Amino acid sequence: MAHLFIIAGHGAGDSGAVGYGYTEAERVRALARRIVALGGSNVTLGDVSRNWYADKGISSLNIPKSYQILELHMDSGVSTAKGGHVIIKEGYNPDQYDTALANFIGSFFPGRANKVVGRAHLANVNRAAAKGYSYRLLENGFITNQGDLNKFNSQIDNLARGILKAFGITSAAPVAPVKKKAEPIDGEIKAGGVFQNKTDKFGVISYQAHMRGIGWGNWQSDGLMVGSTGQNRRIEALHIKPNGETDVVIHMKGTGNKEYKNITKDTLLGTVGQNRRLEAIRITGKESFYLYRVHQKSIGWSEWANNGEWAGTTGKGLQMEALQIKKSMFSVEPHVQSKGWLSPKAAEKVIGITGHALRLEAIRINPYGKTIKAKAHIQSKGWVDYGMITKDTIIGTVGEKKRIECLCFEGDFEYRVHIQSSGWTDWTRADGVATLGTVGQELRIEAIQFR
Protein backbone atom coordinates (compact mmCIF):
# COMPACT_ATOMS: atom_id res chain seq x y z
CA MET A 1 0.00 0.00 0.00
CA ALA A 2 1.33 3.41 -1.01
CA HIS A 3 1.11 6.78 0.71
CA LEU A 4 -0.38 9.39 -1.61
CA PHE A 5 0.67 13.04 -1.75
CA ILE A 6 -2.07 14.92 -3.63
CA ILE A 7 -1.49 18.13 -5.60
CA ALA A 8 -4.57 19.94 -6.94
CA GLY A 9 -3.67 21.68 -10.21
CA HIS A 10 -3.92 25.41 -10.96
CA GLY A 11 -5.46 27.68 -8.26
CA ALA A 12 -4.17 30.89 -6.66
CA GLY A 13 -6.03 32.94 -9.28
CA ASP A 14 -5.49 30.49 -12.16
CA SER A 15 -8.83 28.78 -12.83
CA GLY A 16 -7.41 26.30 -15.32
CA ALA A 17 -9.82 24.97 -17.92
CA VAL A 18 -13.44 26.10 -17.88
CA GLY A 19 -16.58 24.29 -18.99
CA TYR A 20 -20.33 24.53 -18.40
CA GLY A 21 -19.93 26.98 -15.51
CA TYR A 22 -17.24 24.97 -13.70
CA THR A 23 -13.51 25.60 -13.35
CA GLU A 24 -10.77 23.00 -13.33
CA ALA A 25 -9.16 24.45 -10.19
CA GLU A 26 -12.35 24.17 -8.12
CA ARG A 27 -13.31 20.72 -9.41
CA VAL A 28 -9.92 19.07 -8.78
CA ARG A 29 -9.85 20.58 -5.29
CA ALA A 30 -13.25 19.03 -4.61
CA LEU A 31 -11.88 15.67 -5.81
CA ALA A 32 -8.72 16.07 -3.74
CA ARG A 33 -10.75 16.61 -0.58
CA ARG A 34 -12.82 13.48 -1.27
CA ILE A 35 -9.64 11.43 -1.79
CA VAL A 36 -8.35 12.66 1.57
CA ALA A 37 -11.66 12.03 3.33
CA LEU A 38 -11.88 8.47 2.00
CA GLY A 39 -8.17 7.64 2.18
CA GLY A 40 -7.60 8.88 5.72
CA SER A 41 -4.07 8.75 7.10
CA ASN A 42 -2.74 7.16 3.90
CA VAL A 43 -3.19 10.45 2.03
CA THR A 44 -1.50 13.83 2.47
CA LEU A 45 -3.08 16.84 0.76
CA GLY A 46 -0.74 19.51 -0.55
CA ASP A 47 -1.63 23.14 0.16
CA VAL A 48 -4.69 23.88 -2.01
CA SER A 49 -4.30 27.66 -1.68
CA ARG A 50 -1.22 27.68 -3.89
CA ASN A 51 -0.44 26.98 -7.53
CA TRP A 52 2.19 24.23 -7.39
CA TYR A 53 3.28 24.85 -10.96
CA ALA A 54 3.63 28.63 -10.77
CA ASP A 55 5.47 28.70 -7.43
CA LYS A 56 7.68 25.68 -8.24
CA GLY A 57 6.46 23.96 -5.08
CA ILE A 58 7.80 20.50 -5.92
CA SER A 59 11.35 21.88 -6.16
CA SER A 60 11.26 22.79 -2.45
CA LEU A 61 9.10 19.85 -1.34
CA ASN A 62 10.47 17.66 1.42
CA ILE A 63 8.56 14.39 1.74
CA PRO A 64 9.69 10.76 2.05
CA LYS A 65 10.85 9.29 -1.26
CA SER A 66 8.40 6.44 -0.71
CA TYR A 67 5.44 8.82 -1.12
CA GLN A 68 3.61 8.71 -4.45
CA ILE A 69 2.82 12.17 -5.86
CA LEU A 70 -0.42 12.51 -7.81
CA GLU A 71 -1.29 15.84 -9.46
CA LEU A 72 -4.99 16.23 -10.37
CA HIS A 73 -6.20 18.01 -13.50
CA MET A 74 -9.06 18.06 -16.01
CA ASP A 75 -8.53 18.45 -19.73
CA SER A 76 -10.24 20.81 -22.19
CA GLY A 77 -10.88 20.82 -25.91
CA VAL A 78 -13.73 20.59 -28.38
CA SER A 79 -17.00 19.40 -26.86
CA THR A 80 -16.66 15.92 -28.41
CA ALA A 81 -13.20 15.24 -26.95
CA LYS A 82 -13.44 12.96 -23.93
CA GLY A 83 -11.54 10.53 -21.75
CA GLY A 84 -8.93 10.42 -19.00
CA HIS A 85 -5.28 9.40 -18.98
CA VAL A 86 -2.07 9.42 -16.96
CA ILE A 87 1.00 11.52 -17.80
CA ILE A 88 4.50 10.48 -16.68
CA LYS A 89 8.01 11.61 -17.61
CA GLU A 90 9.00 10.73 -21.15
CA GLY A 91 11.47 7.83 -21.21
CA TYR A 92 10.23 6.38 -17.92
CA ASN A 93 8.42 3.05 -17.83
CA PRO A 94 5.05 3.16 -16.06
CA ASP A 95 5.23 1.52 -12.63
CA GLN A 96 2.55 -0.62 -11.01
CA TYR A 97 0.68 2.45 -9.74
CA ASP A 98 0.76 4.22 -13.12
CA THR A 99 -0.58 1.11 -14.82
CA ALA A 100 -3.35 0.49 -12.29
CA LEU A 101 -4.35 4.15 -12.34
CA ALA A 102 -4.38 4.27 -16.16
CA ASN A 103 -6.53 1.14 -16.37
CA PHE A 104 -9.01 2.62 -13.91
CA ILE A 105 -9.23 6.11 -15.40
CA GLY A 106 -9.50 4.66 -18.90
CA SER A 107 -12.55 2.67 -17.86
CA PHE A 108 -14.08 5.47 -15.77
CA PHE A 109 -13.54 8.13 -18.46
CA PRO A 110 -13.25 6.18 -21.75
CA GLY A 111 -12.25 7.85 -24.98
CA ARG A 112 -8.44 8.08 -25.02
CA ALA A 113 -6.39 5.87 -27.33
CA ASN A 114 -3.36 6.06 -25.02
CA LYS A 115 -4.00 5.70 -21.30
CA VAL A 116 -0.37 6.44 -20.28
CA VAL A 117 1.52 9.23 -22.05
CA GLY A 118 5.14 10.31 -21.57
CA ARG A 119 5.85 14.05 -21.68
CA ALA A 120 9.30 15.65 -21.77
CA HIS A 121 8.43 19.32 -21.26
CA LEU A 122 6.01 19.46 -18.32
CA ALA A 123 7.59 21.45 -15.52
CA ASN A 124 6.30 19.44 -12.55
CA VAL A 125 7.12 16.13 -14.23
CA ASN A 126 10.72 17.29 -14.55
CA ARG A 127 10.87 18.89 -11.12
CA ALA A 128 9.71 15.67 -9.47
CA ALA A 129 12.22 13.62 -11.47
CA ALA A 130 15.03 15.97 -10.45
CA LYS A 131 14.11 15.46 -6.79
CA GLY A 132 13.81 11.69 -7.16
CA TYR A 133 10.07 11.60 -6.42
CA SER A 134 7.61 9.18 -7.98
CA TYR A 135 5.13 11.43 -9.79
CA ARG A 136 2.27 11.24 -12.24
CA LEU A 137 -0.34 13.72 -13.51
CA LEU A 138 -3.93 12.51 -13.84
CA GLU A 139 -6.32 14.07 -16.36
CA ASN A 140 -9.80 13.34 -14.98
CA GLY A 141 -11.75 13.59 -18.22
CA PHE A 142 -12.61 16.76 -20.16
CA ILE A 143 -14.33 19.62 -18.35
CA THR A 144 -15.52 20.73 -21.79
CA ASN A 145 -17.31 17.41 -22.40
CA GLN A 146 -20.77 17.32 -20.84
CA GLY A 147 -20.67 13.55 -20.28
CA ASP A 148 -17.26 13.55 -18.59
CA LEU A 149 -18.19 16.53 -16.42
CA ASN A 150 -21.54 15.07 -15.37
CA LYS A 151 -19.89 11.80 -14.38
CA PHE A 152 -17.17 13.66 -12.47
CA ASN A 153 -19.79 15.60 -10.52
CA SER A 154 -22.28 12.80 -9.89
CA GLN A 155 -19.78 10.03 -9.14
CA ILE A 156 -16.96 11.95 -7.47
CA ASP A 157 -16.71 9.47 -4.58
CA ASN A 158 -16.49 6.52 -7.01
CA LEU A 159 -13.74 8.40 -8.83
CA ALA A 160 -11.90 9.02 -5.56
CA ARG A 161 -12.24 5.38 -4.49
CA GLY A 162 -10.93 4.13 -7.83
CA ILE A 163 -7.87 6.38 -7.55
CA LEU A 164 -7.19 5.14 -4.02
CA LYS A 165 -7.58 1.50 -5.08
CA ALA A 166 -4.97 2.00 -7.82
CA PHE A 167 -2.47 2.80 -5.08
CA GLY A 168 -3.60 -0.10 -2.90
CA ILE A 169 -5.40 2.13 -0.42
CA THR A 170 -8.65 0.84 1.02
CA SER A 171 -11.20 3.66 1.15
CA ALA A 172 -13.26 4.34 4.22
CA ALA A 173 -16.68 2.72 4.37
CA PRO A 174 -19.69 5.03 4.11
CA VAL A 175 -20.79 6.29 7.50
CA ALA A 176 -24.45 5.85 8.40
CA PRO A 177 -26.11 9.23 8.88
CA VAL A 178 -26.83 10.24 12.46
CA LYS A 179 -30.35 11.43 13.09
CA LYS A 180 -30.48 15.00 14.32
CA LYS A 181 -33.26 16.97 15.84
CA ALA A 182 -35.27 18.99 13.39
CA GLU A 183 -33.82 22.42 12.68
CA PRO A 184 -35.27 25.44 10.93
CA ILE A 185 -34.75 25.52 7.18
CA ASP A 186 -31.01 25.87 6.46
CA GLY A 187 -30.17 25.53 10.18
CA GLU A 188 -29.79 28.08 12.95
CA ILE A 189 -28.35 31.54 12.33
CA LYS A 190 -24.96 31.93 14.03
CA ALA A 191 -23.45 34.86 15.88
CA GLY A 192 -20.18 36.46 14.78
CA GLY A 193 -18.87 36.04 11.26
CA VAL A 194 -18.51 38.92 8.81
CA PHE A 195 -21.38 41.15 7.69
CA GLN A 196 -21.41 43.53 4.74
CA ASN A 197 -20.99 47.33 4.94
CA LYS A 198 -23.94 49.10 6.52
CA THR A 199 -23.79 52.20 4.32
CA ASP A 200 -24.73 52.46 0.65
CA LYS A 201 -21.81 52.40 -1.80
CA PHE A 202 -22.81 52.88 -5.44
CA GLY A 203 -20.48 52.42 -8.41
CA VAL A 204 -20.26 51.08 -11.97
CA ILE A 205 -22.02 47.84 -10.94
CA SER A 206 -24.24 48.17 -7.85
CA TYR A 207 -26.20 45.42 -6.09
CA GLN A 208 -28.03 44.59 -2.84
CA ALA A 209 -29.16 41.39 -1.13
CA HIS A 210 -32.28 40.37 0.78
CA MET A 211 -31.06 38.25 3.69
CA ARG A 212 -32.79 35.85 6.04
CA GLY A 213 -33.88 37.56 9.24
CA ILE A 214 -32.68 41.01 8.12
CA GLY A 215 -34.33 41.90 4.82
CA TRP A 216 -32.71 44.23 2.33
CA GLY A 217 -29.13 45.21 3.10
CA ASN A 218 -27.38 48.35 1.89
CA TRP A 219 -26.30 48.71 -1.73
CA GLN A 220 -22.68 47.77 -2.49
CA SER A 221 -20.67 47.96 -5.70
CA ASP A 222 -17.65 47.00 -7.81
CA GLY A 223 -16.43 43.90 -5.97
CA LEU A 224 -17.61 44.75 -2.44
CA MET A 225 -19.47 42.02 -0.58
CA VAL A 226 -23.22 41.83 -0.01
CA GLY A 227 -24.54 39.30 2.50
CA SER A 228 -22.52 37.68 5.26
CA THR A 229 -20.04 34.89 5.93
CA GLY A 230 -19.90 32.64 8.97
CA GLN A 231 -23.48 33.41 10.07
CA ASN A 232 -25.37 30.67 8.19
CA ARG A 233 -27.58 33.40 6.76
CA ARG A 234 -29.07 32.73 3.33
CA ILE A 235 -29.58 35.26 0.55
CA GLU A 236 -33.15 35.07 -0.70
CA ALA A 237 -33.21 37.79 -3.37
CA LEU A 238 -31.06 40.35 -5.17
CA HIS A 239 -31.28 43.68 -6.93
CA ILE A 240 -28.56 44.47 -9.49
CA LYS A 241 -28.07 47.87 -11.16
CA PRO A 242 -26.34 46.69 -14.35
CA ASN A 243 -23.92 48.32 -16.74
CA GLY A 244 -25.74 48.01 -20.04
CA GLU A 245 -28.05 45.21 -21.16
CA THR A 246 -27.72 42.30 -18.74
CA ASP A 247 -29.45 38.94 -18.32
CA VAL A 248 -29.42 36.96 -15.05
CA VAL A 249 -30.29 33.35 -14.23
CA ILE A 250 -30.62 32.28 -10.58
CA HIS A 251 -30.97 28.79 -9.15
CA MET A 252 -33.42 28.87 -6.26
CA LYS A 253 -34.64 26.32 -3.69
CA GLY A 254 -37.79 24.55 -4.82
CA THR A 255 -37.88 26.35 -8.16
CA GLY A 256 -34.63 25.60 -9.94
CA ASN A 257 -33.41 27.93 -12.65
CA LYS A 258 -35.25 31.19 -13.29
CA GLU A 259 -34.19 33.58 -16.03
CA TYR A 260 -34.52 37.38 -16.00
CA LYS A 261 -33.95 39.22 -19.29
CA ASN A 262 -32.58 42.78 -19.59
CA ILE A 263 -32.79 43.51 -15.86
CA THR A 264 -33.07 46.91 -14.20
CA LYS A 265 -32.20 47.93 -10.65
CA ASP A 266 -35.84 47.25 -9.69
CA THR A 267 -35.95 43.67 -11.03
CA LEU A 268 -36.54 41.29 -8.11
CA LEU A 269 -34.12 38.37 -8.58
CA GLY A 270 -35.52 35.69 -6.29
CA THR A 271 -38.34 35.88 -3.76
CA VAL A 272 -39.19 37.75 -0.58
CA GLY A 273 -41.21 36.16 2.24
CA GLN A 274 -41.08 32.60 0.87
CA ASN A 275 -37.97 31.32 2.72
CA ARG A 276 -36.32 30.28 -0.52
CA ARG A 277 -32.54 30.34 -0.64
CA LEU A 278 -30.55 31.31 -3.71
CA GLU A 279 -27.96 28.64 -4.56
CA ALA A 280 -26.25 29.81 -7.75
CA ILE A 281 -26.21 32.70 -10.20
CA ARG A 282 -25.22 33.33 -13.81
CA ILE A 283 -24.78 36.92 -15.08
CA THR A 284 -24.41 37.71 -18.78
CA GLY A 285 -23.67 41.24 -19.93
CA LYS A 286 -24.07 42.27 -23.55
CA GLU A 287 -22.15 45.55 -23.18
CA SER A 288 -20.06 44.59 -20.12
CA PHE A 289 -18.03 41.51 -19.20
CA TYR A 290 -18.82 40.59 -15.59
CA LEU A 291 -16.75 38.85 -12.92
CA TYR A 292 -18.58 37.51 -9.86
CA ARG A 293 -18.29 34.93 -7.09
CA VAL A 294 -20.45 33.60 -4.27
CA HIS A 295 -19.86 32.42 -0.74
CA GLN A 296 -21.77 29.19 -0.25
CA LYS A 297 -22.58 27.15 2.84
CA SER A 298 -20.04 24.37 3.53
CA ILE A 299 -17.91 25.47 0.55
CA GLY A 300 -16.87 29.07 1.13
CA TRP A 301 -15.94 31.42 -1.70
CA SER A 302 -16.16 30.09 -5.25
CA GLU A 303 -13.65 30.93 -7.96
CA TRP A 304 -14.44 34.14 -9.84
CA ALA A 305 -16.86 33.24 -12.64
CA ASN A 306 -16.61 34.81 -16.07
CA ASN A 307 -19.52 36.51 -17.83
CA GLY A 308 -22.13 33.81 -18.60
CA GLU A 309 -20.74 31.14 -16.26
CA TRP A 310 -22.36 29.73 -13.12
CA ALA A 311 -21.11 30.77 -9.69
CA GLY A 312 -22.32 28.51 -6.90
CA THR A 313 -23.57 24.93 -7.07
CA THR A 314 -26.87 23.34 -8.02
CA GLY A 315 -28.35 20.08 -6.79
CA LYS A 316 -26.58 20.19 -3.42
CA GLY A 317 -29.09 22.27 -1.46
CA LEU A 318 -26.45 24.78 -0.33
CA GLN A 319 -27.44 28.37 0.30
CA MET A 320 -25.74 31.40 -1.17
CA GLU A 321 -24.60 33.60 1.74
CA ALA A 322 -22.59 36.37 0.10
CA LEU A 323 -21.92 37.76 -3.38
CA GLN A 324 -19.37 40.00 -5.10
CA ILE A 325 -19.77 41.45 -8.62
CA LYS A 326 -17.45 43.65 -10.67
CA LYS A 327 -16.88 44.66 -14.27
CA SER A 328 -13.84 43.31 -16.10
CA MET A 329 -11.67 45.66 -18.17
CA PHE A 330 -12.31 43.53 -21.26
CA SER A 331 -12.48 39.87 -22.27
CA VAL A 332 -9.89 37.68 -24.00
CA GLU A 333 -10.46 34.47 -25.95
CA PRO A 334 -7.30 32.32 -26.39
CA HIS A 335 -6.47 29.82 -29.14
CA VAL A 336 -4.16 27.20 -27.62
CA GLN A 337 -2.10 24.46 -29.24
CA SER A 338 -4.13 21.21 -29.62
CA LYS A 339 -7.08 22.80 -27.74
CA GLY A 340 -8.36 25.34 -30.24
CA TRP A 341 -10.45 28.31 -29.14
CA LEU A 342 -11.18 28.30 -25.40
CA SER A 343 -14.00 30.18 -23.68
CA PRO A 344 -13.59 33.95 -23.22
CA LYS A 345 -12.13 34.99 -19.87
CA ALA A 346 -11.91 38.26 -18.02
CA ALA A 347 -8.68 40.04 -18.84
CA GLU A 348 -7.71 39.96 -15.16
CA LYS A 349 -7.55 36.14 -15.15
CA VAL A 350 -4.82 33.88 -16.60
CA ILE A 351 -5.49 33.57 -20.36
CA GLY A 352 -4.05 30.39 -21.87
CA ILE A 353 -2.65 27.27 -20.20
CA THR A 354 0.51 27.10 -18.09
CA GLY A 355 2.37 23.99 -17.01
CA HIS A 356 1.46 21.88 -20.06
CA ALA A 357 4.04 23.11 -22.59
CA LEU A 358 1.33 24.40 -24.95
CA ARG A 359 1.88 27.41 -27.18
CA LEU A 360 -0.51 30.35 -27.35
CA GLU A 361 -1.31 30.63 -31.05
CA ALA A 362 -3.82 33.48 -31.11
CA ILE A 363 -5.97 35.71 -28.93
CA ARG A 364 -9.15 37.61 -29.66
CA ILE A 365 -9.91 40.62 -27.43
CA ASN A 366 -13.35 42.16 -27.00
CA PRO A 367 -12.38 45.68 -25.84
CA TYR A 368 -15.91 46.63 -24.63
CA GLY A 369 -15.35 50.24 -25.63
CA LYS A 370 -11.68 50.48 -24.63
CA THR A 371 -9.10 51.72 -27.12
CA ILE A 372 -6.47 48.99 -27.60
CA LYS A 373 -3.72 48.70 -30.20
CA ALA A 374 -1.71 45.50 -30.66
CA LYS A 375 1.38 44.08 -32.37
CA ALA A 376 2.62 40.49 -32.24
CA HIS A 377 5.82 38.72 -33.24
CA ILE A 378 4.78 35.38 -34.73
CA GLN A 379 6.91 32.35 -35.51
CA SER A 380 8.39 32.60 -39.05
CA LYS A 381 6.29 35.71 -39.81
CA GLY A 382 7.93 38.34 -37.64
CA TRP A 383 6.11 41.42 -36.38
CA VAL A 384 2.49 41.97 -37.41
CA ASP A 385 0.83 45.31 -36.60
CA TYR A 386 -2.92 44.96 -35.99
CA GLY A 387 -3.51 48.62 -35.26
CA MET A 388 -6.73 49.43 -33.39
CA ILE A 389 -8.33 46.09 -32.57
CA THR A 390 -12.00 45.11 -32.52
CA LYS A 391 -13.73 42.07 -31.06
CA ASP A 392 -13.16 40.29 -34.39
CA THR A 393 -9.41 40.94 -34.63
CA ILE A 394 -7.39 37.70 -34.40
CA ILE A 395 -3.96 38.45 -32.96
CA GLY A 396 -1.79 35.54 -34.09
CA THR A 397 -2.68 32.64 -36.37
CA VAL A 398 -5.20 29.81 -36.43
CA GLY A 399 -4.55 26.47 -38.12
CA GLU A 400 -0.89 27.22 -38.89
CA LYS A 401 0.66 25.73 -35.70
CA LYS A 402 2.67 28.90 -35.10
CA ARG A 403 3.58 30.27 -31.69
CA ILE A 404 3.19 33.86 -30.55
CA GLU A 405 6.69 34.85 -29.43
CA CYS A 406 6.36 38.50 -28.38
CA LEU A 407 3.58 41.04 -27.82
CA CYS A 408 3.23 44.81 -27.69
CA PHE A 409 0.06 46.63 -26.58
CA GLU A 410 -1.06 50.21 -26.27
CA GLY A 411 -3.91 50.94 -23.85
CA ASP A 412 -4.86 51.94 -20.34
CA PHE A 413 -3.63 48.78 -18.56
CA GLU A 414 -0.62 46.65 -17.60
CA TYR A 415 0.05 43.11 -18.73
CA ARG A 416 2.45 40.20 -18.29
CA VAL A 417 3.16 37.03 -20.27
CA HIS A 418 4.21 33.49 -19.41
CA ILE A 419 7.21 32.43 -21.50
CA GLN A 420 8.46 28.92 -22.20
CA SER A 421 11.16 27.86 -19.69
CA SER A 422 11.30 31.18 -17.81
CA GLY A 423 7.71 31.64 -16.57
CA TRP A 424 5.97 34.94 -15.85
CA THR A 425 7.52 38.27 -16.78
CA ASP A 426 7.15 41.39 -14.64
CA TRP A 427 4.05 43.55 -15.13
CA THR A 428 4.57 46.12 -17.90
CA ARG A 429 2.63 49.24 -18.88
CA ALA A 430 0.95 48.96 -22.30
CA ASP A 431 2.59 52.07 -23.73
CA GLY A 432 2.88 50.91 -27.33
CA VAL A 433 6.68 50.72 -27.07
CA ALA A 434 7.60 48.08 -24.45
CA THR A 435 7.42 44.46 -25.58
CA LEU A 436 7.01 41.23 -23.63
CA GLY A 437 8.33 37.91 -24.88
CA THR A 438 11.35 37.10 -27.01
CA VAL A 439 12.52 37.57 -30.59
CA GLY A 440 14.96 35.18 -32.25
CA GLN A 441 14.97 32.65 -29.40
CA GLU A 442 12.16 30.41 -30.69
CA LEU A 443 10.37 30.51 -27.34
CA ARG A 444 6.60 30.30 -27.14
CA ILE A 445 4.31 32.53 -25.10
CA GLU A 446 2.00 30.21 -23.17
CA ALA A 447 -0.33 32.62 -21.35
CA ILE A 448 -1.10 36.29 -20.75
CA GLN A 449 -2.75 38.31 -17.99
CA PHE A 450 -3.90 41.96 -17.72
CA ARG A 451 -4.55 44.40 -14.87
Secondary structure, DSSP 8 states (H G I E B T S, - for coil): ---EEEEE-SBTTB--SEETTEEHHHHHHHHHHHHHHHHGGGEEE--TTS-TTTTTGGGG----TT-EEEEEEEE--STT----EEEEETT----HHHHHHHHHHHHHS---S-SEEEESS-HHHHHHHHHT-EEEEEEEEETTSHHHHHHHHHTHHHHHHHHHHHTT---------------STT----SSSEE--SS----SSEEEEEETTTEE---EETT--EEEESS---EEEEEEE-SSSEEEEEEETTTEEEEE-S--TT--EE-SSS---EEEEEEEESSS-EEEEEEETTTEE---EETTSEEE-SSS---EEEEEEEE-S-EEEEEETTTEE---EETTS-EE--SS---EEEEEEE-TT---EEEEEETTTEEEEEEE--TT--EE-SSS---EEEEEEEEEEEEEEEETTTEE---EEEESS--EE-SSS---EEEEEE-
